[in-house]
């Protein structure tokens, strides 16, 4: 099937835009790869330090040419998604020995949970943790004794940070081994109802806590389709996972077998293995376009609008907001997973999951098949699904039919012919809106602005009855330079309640919304941010704002902002408490959110 003209046009545009940066990147990677196995360049003293504690593997590391894998792990047992990684190094080490290789844990990286820090001060460190993760992984791999890397990480900033590291060390092969989602608990729509009832005072904290605990109840990722599970989708669409491995539950025979198979695969991809497949060849322009297509087709997290440009830049690929918007016009929405529907990712996986989607999109010319993956050439391999046969993984043809069209539909009959993500541009700057869960009649909102500088101020106004009319809620000074760009997820119940009362309501912010952005129209990541003198700094209460997702515009009506003085709130309090003091250098040097809000790239 020929590639769809829009997919090809966007790809050609990205290739042209990235010509110099991508060329420079590949020159660096090729030069490093040409140096051969990394350990050959270390002195005997260097190597002795590296192997001192390796027990039975010490002599193998010192005297043989077997490949050595470095593990970068985000394990901690506070995050349900990362708790299963506790035992992965033992599984990987045994599998590598059996396949003729060795393994060392190269280093650990921090892993924050946005669910724990949501609405709390710690959330102001969350976005910047992505760059810390990339740098921490770089420290682990800088010891230069590894022929390949295995990355153990799942959630919101962790996978993007690890991809930035994998691209930076792209002269060696790598693979991402996921932990999978927790089994299904309290349905997400029931949990959301309880949250709204709590926001209006109709139920107490005891009922709220019971609902939350019934929803988040075991090991694995949260089961809604937020940033963590969007990351897993992305790794499969971009060829960095094994086919069909993203949504297999933890602590199962299949999960462990996939971990073993992934170890064997990356050993074979080393310069000492069967076929050398450096990561730099996998993370190509076409791979990132495939990731963007997957984001649209699944209705994935808006946080990836920040992360994908940052990830791509680490591989010399330049992605712009227009690429998201143009691809969204061409790619149909094929999935309905909460918050875009009632199903969770376990139901999605059972209905055919990513393998079915990739097969459908390839057949429609909406994906590039001619890409490198950890499995070798061709994305079509990712329409296969893994089966456990005699204790080992075998890849077999996946389903070519959706097993539940309330959750997963074919390209020919999608839920929507639009991918649900639109660039917004106008006299208020540039931003994005996710419309896949927003009713059509709410795609255009025009109403007076009500200005806030904190989430807490919005909540106080709601409780005081000050938001009882049509309102565009503007929450400014929430960008990365102001306070690290925390998610404003705790506003969702309030805004949803206003909407359910029949009001026209929208959110406009230079901050982030949750990766599970829902049914309220929200113009997010508006750039330049207010702290950079962006237009939002000049808006006043009562200004008429028009958000038009059909035309892709965001404007203040009938106001000459150049005649006004920018608001100048006191942001000194944003620089201390809960570790914020350590991140001042990040706030001072962060890039525009439209470019990925990067610090180290």
C-alpha positions, 0 to 999 in steps of 0.5 A: 500500500502506498503511503498516504499523501499527507503522511508522506508530505509531513514526513518529507517536511520533517526530513527537510527541516531536520537535514542538518541536525539529523545529518550531524547526529548520524555522523556522531553515531556512526563515528562512535559505532566505528570504534567497535565494542566499548570495553576494548578502549578501557585500560585493565584498571578501568575494567577491573573496577567495572567487574570487581563485584560480578562474581561468576561473570567476572572472568567472562567479562574480562576474557571473552568477546561476549556482549555485555548489556547495561540495564537502566532501571526506574525501579522503585516500589512506590510506583505501581507501574515500576514495582514489577521491575524489582526482579527484572535484573535477575530474569535478564541476567539469567536469560543473557547467560543462557544466550551467551552474554552478560548483564550489569545494572548500569544505573538507576533513574528517578521515577515520579508518579504524577498521580501521587504529586497531582495538585501538590507542590511536588508536581512542579518538579515532574516535567523537569524530571524528564531531563534529569532521567536522561542525564542520570541514564547518561551517567550510568552508560558513561562507564562505556563497558556496554554493548547494548542497553535495556531500559526499564521504565513505563510512566509519564516522564520516564520513557521520554527521558529514557528515549532521550538517553537512548538516542544520545547513546544511539551508537549501541542497540537498545530495547525497552522492556515494559511491566504492563498494566494492572488488572482492571479495578473500579471502572474509570467512569465510576471513579470520575463520578465520585470525584465530581460528587466530592467536588460538589460536596455530595460525598465525603472523603471516605467515599472518595478514598474507597473509590480511588483505592478500588481503582488503583489497586495493584502492581502495573500502570493505571488502566486508563489511557493517560500518559503512561499507557500512551508511552507504551503504545509509542514504544510499540509503534516506534519499534522499541518494544517487542510486538504485542508486549505493551499491555501484558499484565505483570507477574504472569508467565507471558510477561516473564517470557517477553522479558527473556525474549527481549534480552535475547533480541537485544543481544543479537542486535549488538556488534557482537551478535547476529545483526548490528542494529544501533538505536540511531537507525531505529529512531528515524524521522519515519519512526517518529511519524509512526509514533505521531500517527499512533498518538492520533489513532489511539487518542493518546495523551496531550503530554506527548505533544511536549515529549515527542519534540524533545525526544526527537531533537535528541535524535536530530529530528525536528518536530513542530506543532503543525506536524501534530495538527496535519497528521491529526487531520489525516489519521482516524480515531480508532480507539475509545479508551477512558477518558475517551470511552468507558473501556480500559487498556486491558479491554483494548488489548483484548479487543485486538490492541496495538497489533490490530491497529498497526495492521489496519493503519499499514493497510491504509497507508497511514504508517511507514513500514520501511523502518528499522525496529528492534526486531529488524526491518519492517513495522508489519512485524508489529501486527503479530502477537506473542504466544507462549509455546512450551514456555517460550515466545512465538510470534503469530499472525494477529487478529485482522478483525476487531473483537469489540467495535465499541472499543476498537474500530477499523480505519474504514469505520472509525469513531472519528475521521479526525485524530482529535488533536488540533494546533491552536494559533491566534493573538493569544499564541500557539497551543493545542487542544485534544477534542477526542473526548469533547462533544462536537457542540463544544468545539467552539466556545466564546465567553468572558475570561476569568483570570487565575494564577493558581489552581487553588484560586480556581477552586476557591472561586468555584466554592464561592459561587463565582463561576456560575456563568459562561466562562473561559477559565484562564490559568496563567503563569503555569508554564515551565519557566514560572513553576515547572509546568505542573498538570492542572488535573485537579481542575477537571472535576470543577470544570466538568461540573460547570459544563454539566450544569449547562454552562459554556466553559473552557480552559486556557492555560500556558500549563499542562492538563492531565495526560487523560484530558477529558470532556472540557475543551482545554487550550493547553501549552499556550506559548510563549508562556506568560512568564516570558511576556506571552499574550496571556500575561495581558488578558484581563477579567471580562475579555472575550476569548474565542476558542475554535477547535474547528478552525484551530484558533485561539483569540481575544476579541476586540482588544489591543493587547499592545496597549496594556501592561503585562501582569507581574505576579510574585513568583518567588515562592515557586523557588523553594520547598519540596526540592524546588530550590534545586531546580532553579537552573532548569526554570531559568534555562527551559525552552519553549513548550512548543519546542518540547520544554527541553533543558538538556537538549 
